[in-house]
Amino acid sequence: MVNPPLPYVLILQDEPSGRSELATLLMNAGYQAEVTAVPSQALAWLTDEVFDVMVLDLDIENLDGVAFMQSVSRLQPELQMVILTAR
């Protein structure tokens, strides 16, 4: 019997402890996760990989969150996004 692939999550979060805690929680729940604090790295991964969901922190310094979400939607139109913000 072949196991289905683990759900694949991309986490873009600039706060180190939040990034680490979120990744640990998701991996313990059975997800595969790629984690970065760098928007350009996230876009590179989105160009090369297909993710099931993205967790996006809108409060990353020097990031226009709306423009970033539009870029992500062009790369992977079906990708679901969970938005984190302290706003």
Residue, then its C-alpha position, 0 to 999 in steps of 0.5 A: m500500500v502506497n501512502p499519499p504524499l504529505p500536505y505541502v505547506l510554505i511558511l513565510q514568516d519573518e519572526p524566528s520563534g513564530r516561524s519555528e513554532l508554526a513549522t514544528l506544529l504543522m510537521n507534528a500534525g503530518y504536514q511537510a513544510e518549507v519555511t523562510a523569512v525571505p519573500s524572494q525565496a518563497l517566490a522561488w520555491l513557488t516557481d519550482e514546487v506545487f504547495d497545498v497551502m501557504v501561511l503568509d505573514l503580511d507584516i514582513e518588513n519591506l513587503d507589500g503583502v497585497a502585491f505579494m499575494q497577487s504574485v503568488s496567485r499568478l504563480q499558483p492560482e489554486l494555492q490556498m493562503v492563510i494570512l497572519t497579521a498583527r494588524 
